[in-house]
Amino acid sequence: MPATPQILKTIIFTLGATPDDFEEDVISIAIVPAPGAEQKVITLDGTVHQDVEAEAWAIEGECVIDWDSARPGLAYYLNANKGTTVAFVVKDDTSANSAGKPRMTGTCKLVPVQYGGTGNAFATATFRLPIIGSPTLVPTP
């Protein structure tokens, strides 16, 4: 059976219980794992004792900087709610009824983005929102 690769053209990206949609602000987005720390010790009898922590996850991406408080923009929302934990959903919106393109859900901690940027250009920022625990891959029927 051939592979079904993703081409992210339209996404759904929500944060919080309301939920607030932020796909209008996102240029790129990914759910990214980082390997857990590894510790190892060899005792005098030559036995290797090893332990590896669980991987850490984060939502990483790039967004336009939008400080609009009425909608709100992602930059405004992250700053106004910094330090709080909220539910998230990241889903390829073109995947309606496709088992090959599930959504990711979970809980993340909100971290603000920068203010400002390069002159005479659209202001953009990279963001990294640590995920609490592991994200859940939810298959689409």
C-alpha positions as CSV (number, residue, x, y, z in Angstrom):
1,M,0.0,0.0,0.0
2,P,1.5,3.4,-0.9
3,A,2.3,6.1,1.7
4,T,-0.1,9.0,2.3
5,P,2.1,12.0,3.0
6,Q,0.8,15.2,4.5
7,I,0.8,18.5,2.7
8,L,-0.3,21.1,5.2
9,K,-2.3,23.6,3.2
10,T,-5.1,24.3,5.7
11,I,-4.8,23.5,9.4
12,I,-6.9,23.7,12.5
13,F,-5.0,25.0,15.5
14,T,-6.9,25.7,18.7
15,L,-5.8,26.6,22.2
16,G,-7.9,26.6,25.3
17,A,-11.4,25.5,26.3
18,T,-13.2,28.1,24.3
19,P,-11.4,27.1,22.0
20,D,-9.7,30.0,20.3
21,D,-8.6,29.3,16.7
22,F,-5.1,30.5,15.7
23,E,-4.6,29.1,12.2
24,E,-4.9,32.6,10.8
25,D,-1.6,33.5,12.5
26,V,0.4,30.3,11.9
27,I,3.0,30.0,9.1
28,S,4.3,26.6,10.1
29,I,3.6,24.2,13.0
30,A,4.8,20.8,14.2
31,I,4.5,18.5,17.2
32,V,8.1,17.8,18.0
33,P,9.6,15.1,20.4
34,A,13.0,15.5,22.1
35,P,14.8,12.5,23.5
36,G,14.8,12.0,27.3
37,A,17.9,12.4,29.3
38,E,20.0,9.2,29.6
39,Q,22.1,8.3,32.6
40,K,24.4,5.3,32.9
41,V,26.8,4.0,35.5
42,I,29.1,0.9,35.5
43,T,29.6,-0.6,38.9
44,L,32.9,-2.3,39.8
45,D,31.5,-5.7,39.0
46,G,31.2,-4.6,35.3
47,T,27.4,-4.3,35.4
48,V,25.9,-1.4,33.4
49,H,23.0,0.3,35.0
50,Q,21.0,2.6,32.7
51,D,17.9,4.7,32.8
52,V,16.3,6.9,30.2
53,E,13.7,9.5,30.9
54,A,10.6,9.8,28.7
55,E,10.8,12.0,25.7
56,A,9.6,15.6,26.0
57,W,7.2,17.1,23.5
58,A,6.5,20.6,22.3
59,I,4.4,22.5,19.7
60,E,6.9,24.4,17.6
61,G,6.2,26.8,14.8
62,E,6.3,30.2,13.2
63,C,3.6,32.8,13.3
64,V,2.8,36.4,12.3
65,I,3.0,38.7,15.2
66,D,-0.6,39.9,15.8
67,W,-1.3,41.9,19.0
68,D,-5.0,42.3,18.2
69,S,-6.9,41.9,21.5
70,A,-10.4,41.7,20.0
71,R,-9.9,38.4,18.0
72,P,-7.3,37.8,19.7
73,G,-4.1,37.3,17.8
74,L,-1.8,34.5,18.8
75,A,0.9,36.8,20.1
76,Y,-1.6,38.7,22.2
77,Y,-3.2,35.4,23.5
78,L,0.1,33.9,24.5
79,N,1.3,37.0,26.3
80,A,-2.1,37.5,28.1
81,N,-2.2,33.9,29.3
82,K,1.5,33.2,29.7
83,G,2.3,30.4,32.1
84,T,-1.1,28.8,32.0
85,T,-1.8,25.3,30.7
86,V,-4.5,24.8,28.0
87,A,-5.8,22.1,25.8
88,F,-4.7,22.1,22.1
89,V,-5.7,20.6,18.8
90,V,-3.5,20.5,15.7
91,K,-5.2,19.0,12.6
92,D,-4.8,19.0,8.9
93,D,-8.2,20.5,7.9
94,T,-8.0,18.9,4.4
95,S,-8.1,15.4,6.0
96,A,-11.9,15.1,6.4
97,N,-12.7,11.4,6.9
98,S,-9.1,10.3,6.1
99,A,-7.6,7.7,8.4
100,G,-4.2,8.7,7.0
101,K,-4.3,12.2,8.5
102,P,-5.2,12.1,12.2
103,R,-5.2,15.0,14.7
104,M,-2.9,15.6,17.7
105,T,-4.4,16.7,21.0
106,G,-3.1,17.3,24.5
107,T,-2.2,20.0,27.0
108,C,0.5,22.6,26.6
109,K,2.0,25.5,28.6
110,L,1.7,29.0,27.0
111,V,4.9,31.0,26.4
112,P,4.8,34.5,25.0
113,V,6.5,35.5,21.7
114,Q,8.7,38.4,20.9
115,Y,7.5,41.9,20.3
116,G,8.8,43.6,17.1
117,G,11.0,42.4,14.3
118,T,12.8,43.4,11.1
119,G,11.9,46.8,9.7
120,N,9.8,47.0,6.5
121,A,8.8,43.4,6.7
122,F,6.0,41.4,8.1
123,A,6.8,40.7,11.8
124,T,7.0,37.0,12.5
125,A,8.2,35.0,15.5
126,T,9.0,31.4,16.3
127,F,7.2,29.8,19.2
128,R,7.7,26.7,21.3
129,L,4.9,25.6,23.6
130,P,6.0,22.7,25.9
131,I,3.5,19.9,26.0
132,I,2.5,18.4,29.4
133,G,3.1,14.7,29.1
134,S,2.7,13.2,25.7
135,P,0.3,14.3,22.9
136,T,-2.5,12.0,21.8
137,L,-2.8,10.9,18.2
138,V,-6.5,10.7,17.5
139,P,-7.3,8.7,14.3
140,T,-9.8,10.1,11.9
141,P,-12.5,7.6,10.9
